[in-house]
Amino acid sequence: MTIREIQQVSLDILKDVHEFCIKNGIKYTLQGGSLLGAIRHKGFIPWDDDIDIAMPRQDYDLFCSIYRSQKGYRLFCREMEECYLSFARVCDMRKTLVDCTFLPWTTTDTGVWIDIFPLDGAEDDYNSASKRITRVKKQWEKQYHLRLSKVKISSKKKLRNRIRLLLYKILYSSQKCIDKHIKMCKEIPFGKTSHYCNMAYMDYGMHEYHSNKVLDSCILHPFEDSAFYIMTGYDEALKEKYGDYMKLPPKEKQVCIHKFNKYYWL
């Protein structure tokens, strides 16, 4: 699939999720690169191939418990399906296939997906929050070892790589690390303090630590041929994460970061 084809399938999934959230009173916002794309490009970042949205934990839990799609999209989350993530994905199961041989995340073959992140409460004291987020990130990183342990030995051609993979399977096969990570994320309920963080996906750490005022309300904003919800405090969130977010990165950095997955039409 071309990157534009992947974007179009992702957009169709987002439309389905958006309609479901409106119907059921579930709060969400575009997140990360999708939020940046909405503000800077009024759609996808041209070289980005995925969609991220986020929900306060209580909305996330409700969504995961009741989401059903009339278009055949399927929800995967640790609470309901066997997968090796602390957040959810809604996947196309009919038209596409994603080869995740390099870094598996579930036991089932899926197609193109969008990511859905829960947002949890964080300490109001910055230093206390930083210490806890560092602790949570160390636990989150164990998921990568677990996911690497799920790679098939037959996919490795060199003997030393097969031996290394076998050691991963011996040392990191337990899935308890995911459940422990989710428990750590939930230590402070969203709304109990004046700050929140995306602790389910810790690549950005303190760059996703924000005041709850950022998410006080969400507004519809143009994205491709539709409109989806974004946080009214997007400026604060994007500056924290990307700095001067309206400035395009240099040409050499305008590339897709998910090169290890391969996308196919069925």
Residue pairs with C-beta under 8 A, 6 or more apart in sequence:
1 9
1 96
1 112
1 263
1 264
1 265
3 47
3 49
3 256
5 263
5 265
6 49
6 50
6 112
6 263
7 44
7 48
7 49
7 224
9 92
9 95
9 96
9 111
9 112
10 49
10 50
10 51
10 112
10 113
10 114
11 44
11 51
11 224
11 225
11 226
12 71
12 92
13 51
13 73
13 90
13 91
13 92
13 112
13 113
13 114
14 51
14 53
14 114
14 228
15 226
16 69
16 70
16 71
16 73
16 90
17 28
17 53
17 67
17 73
17 90
17 114
17 116
18 28
18 226
18 228
18 229
20 26
20 63
20 67
20 68
20 69
21 27
21 28
21 63
21 229
24 62
24 63
24 66
26 55
26 59
26 62
26 63
27 55
27 56
27 59
27 218
27 229
28 53
28 54
28 55
28 59
28 63
28 116
28 218
28 229
29 35
29 53
29 54
29 55
29 215
29 218
29 229
29 230
29 231
30 37
30 38
30 51
30 52
30 53
30 221
30 223
30 228
30 229
30 230
31 52
31 53
31 54
31 117
31 198
32 52
32 204
32 241
33 45
33 48
33 50
33 52
34 44
34 48
34 50
34 51
34 52
34 53
34 223
35 52
35 230
35 231
35 234
35 237
35 238
36 45
36 238
36 242
36 245
37 43
37 44
37 45
37 48
37 223
38 221
38 222
38 223
38 228
38 230
39 221
39 230
39 234
39 238
39 245
39 246
40 245
40 246
42 222
42 223
42 224
43 222
43 223
43 224
44 224
46 254
47 254
47 255
47 256
48 256
49 256
49 258
49 263
50 113
50 114
50 115
50 258
51 114
51 115
52 114
52 115
52 117
53 114
53 115
53 116
53 117
53 228
54 116
54 117
54 118
54 119
54 198
55 63
55 116
55 117
55 118
55 119
56 118
56 119
56 190
56 191
56 196
56 215
57 118
57 119
57 120
57 121
57 185
57 186
57 189
57 190
58 189
58 190
58 191
60 88
60 116
60 117
60 118
60 119
61 79
61 118
63 88
63 116
64 75
64 77
64 79
64 80
64 88
67 75
67 90
69 75
69 90
72 92
72 93
72 94
73 90
73 91
73 92
73 93
74 90
74 91
74 93
74 110
75 81
75 88
75 89
75 90
75 91
76 83
76 85
76 88
76 89
76 90
76 91
76 106
76 108
76 110
76 113
77 83
77 85
77 87
77 88
77 89
78 85
78 86
78 178
78 179
78 182
81 106
81 108
82 106
82 107
82 175
83 89
83 105
83 106
83 107
84 104
84 105
84 106
84 143
84 146
84 147
84 150
84 175
84 178
85 105
85 106
85 143
85 178
86 140
86 143
86 178
86 181
86 182
86 185
86 200
86 201
87 115
87 116
87 117
87 118
87 200
87 201
88 115
88 116
88 117
88 118
89 105
89 110
89 113
89 114
89 115
89 116
90 113
90 114
90 116
91 110
91 111
91 112
91 113
92 110
92 111
92 112
92 113
93 110
93 111
94 111
94 266
95 111
95 265
95 266
96 111
96 112
96 263
96 264
96 265
96 266
97 109
97 110
97 111
97 263
97 264
97 265
97 266
98 110
98 111
98 112
98 113
98 261
98 262
98 263
98 264
99 261
99 262
99 263
99 264
100 261
101 151
101 152
101 155
102 151
102 260
102 261
103 144
103 147
103 148
103 151
103 260
104 147
104 150
104 151
105 147
111 266
112 263
115 201
117 198
117 200
117 201
118 185
118 198
118 200
119 190
119 196
119 197
119 198
119 215
120 185
120 186
120 187
120 188
120 189
120 190
120 196
120 197
120 198
120 199
120 200
121 188
121 189
121 190
121 191
121 192
121 193
121 195
121 196
122 129
122 132
122 133
122 188
122 193
122 195
122 196
122 197
122 199
122 209
123 129
123 132
123 188
123 193
123 195
124 193
124 194
124 195
126 209
129 195
129 197
129 206
129 209
130 206
130 209
132 187
133 197
133 199
133 202
133 205
133 206
133 209
134 205
135 184
136 181
136 184
136 185
136 199
136 202
137 202
137 205
139 177
139 180
139 181
139 184
140 181
140 199
140 200
140 201
140 202
141 202
142 172
142 177
142 181
143 177
143 178
143 181
145 168
145 171
145 172
145 177
146 172
146 173
146 174
146 175
146 177
146 178
148 165
148 168
148 172
149 165
149 168
149 169
149 171
149 172
149 173
151 165
151 168
153 162
153 165
153 166
153 169
156 162
156 165
181 200
182 200
184 199
185 199
185 200
190 196
191 212
193 212
194 211
194 212
194 213
195 209
195 210
195 211
195 212
196 209
196 210
196 212
196 215
197 206
197 208
197 209
197 210
198 204
198 208
204 241
207 240
207 241
208 237
208 240
208 241
209 240
210 233
210 236
210 237
210 240
211 233
211 236
213 233
214 231
214 232
214 233
214 234
214 236
214 237
215 231
215 233
216 232
216 233
217 231
217 232
218 229
218 230
218 231
218 232
219 229
219 230
219 232
220 227
220 228
220 229
220 230
221 227
221 228
221 229
221 230
231 237
238 245
239 245
248 254
